[in-house]
């Protein structure tokens, strides 16, 4: 899997109410594979087996409006500033997660997205 590209869509996260049954659903329905980070998160393995393309997060409520889209950043603090200066609102973080740091924001229309960095 190629390295993530700065400010490109990199990851899609689904909020779940029941991690084990949701994981089993995607395994059976689509043949997805997962990397578990304990009982609180399952990363969706990329089709080529290298890296991840998304995750199942029981800490986030499911939304009929869609999953959380995550962008990658080489400079998370710089991206926080850019989002705020452009009129976005940081609504969570920055905070640490297994593998790095991230924050979430809403754009001027109210769409919620996240941005993560490796460190």
C-alpha positions in Angstrom: 0.0 0.0 0.0 1.5 3.4 -0.9 2.3 5.9 1.8 -0.6 8.3 2.6 -0.6 11.6 0.7 -0.8 14.8 2.6 -4.4 16.2 2.9 -5.8 13.3 0.7 -8.7 11.1 1.8 -7.0 8.2 3.4 -9.3 6.3 5.7 -13.0 5.8 6.3 -14.3 5.0 9.8 -17.7 3.5 10.6 -19.3 4.0 14.0 -20.7 0.8 15.4 -22.9 -0.3 18.3 -21.6 -3.9 18.5 -18.0 -4.4 17.3 -18.0 -8.2 17.3 -21.2 -8.6 15.3 -20.5 -5.8 12.9 -17.0 -7.2 12.2 -18.5 -10.6 11.6 -21.0 -9.1 9.2 -18.3 -7.4 7.0 -16.2 -10.6 7.2 -19.0 -12.8 6.0 -20.7 -10.3 3.5 -17.6 -8.9 1.8 -14.6 -11.0 2.9 -13.0 -8.1 4.8 -10.1 -8.8 7.1 -9.3 -6.8 10.3 -6.5 -5.9 12.6 -7.8 -5.6 16.2 -6.6 -2.9 18.6 -8.1 -4.7 21.7 -11.8 -4.7 22.3 -12.3 -1.0 21.4 -11.3 -0.8 17.7 -10.9 -3.0 14.5 -8.9 -1.6 11.5 -10.1 -2.7 8.1 -7.2 -4.3 6.3 -6.4 -3.0 2.8 -7.3 -5.4 0.0 -3.6 -6.0 -0.7 -3.1 -7.0 2.9 -0.7 -4.0 3.5 -2.0 -1.3 5.9 -5.6 -0.3 6.5 -8.3 1.6 4.6 -10.7 2.1 7.4 -12.0 1.0 10.8 -14.9 0.0 13.0 -15.2 2.3 16.0 -17.5 1.4 18.9 -16.6 4.8 20.5 -18.5 6.6 17.7 -22.2 6.5 17.2 -23.3 5.0 13.8 -24.8 7.6 11.4 -27.3 7.3 8.7 -25.5 10.3 7.2 -22.4 8.2 6.5 -19.0 7.2 7.9 -16.3 9.5 9.2 -13.9 10.3 6.3 -10.3 10.8 7.4 -7.6 12.8 5.7 -3.9 12.2 6.3 -1.6 15.1 7.4 2.2 15.3 7.5 1.8 18.2 10.0 -1.3 17.8 12.2 -0.8 21.0 14.1 -0.4 22.9 10.9 -3.6 21.3 9.5 -5.5 22.3 12.6 -4.5 25.9 12.0 -5.3 25.7 8.3 -8.8 24.3 9.1 -9.5 27.1 11.6 -8.2 29.8 9.4 -10.4 28.6 6.5 -13.5 28.8 8.7 -13.8 25.2 9.9 -14.5 24.3 13.5 -12.4 21.8 15.4 -14.9 19.7 17.4 -12.5 17.0 18.8 -8.8 16.9 19.6 -6.1 16.8 18.6 -5.8 13.6 20.6 -3.7 10.5 20.5 -4.9 7.1 19.2 -3.0 3.8 18.5 -0.5 4.8 15.8 -0.6 8.6 16.0 -2.7 11.7 16.6 -5.9 13.0 15.1 -8.6 15.7 15.3 -12.1 16.1 13.9 -13.6 19.2 12.4 -16.8 20.5 10.8 -16.7 22.4 7.5 -18.9 25.5 7.0 -21.8 23.3 5.8 -21.6 21.1 8.9 -19.9 18.1 7.4 -17.7 16.3 10.0 -14.3 14.9 8.9 -11.2 13.8 10.7 -7.5 14.3 10.0 -4.7 12.0 11.3 -1.0 11.9 11.4 1.4 9.0 12.2 2.9 10.9 15.2 
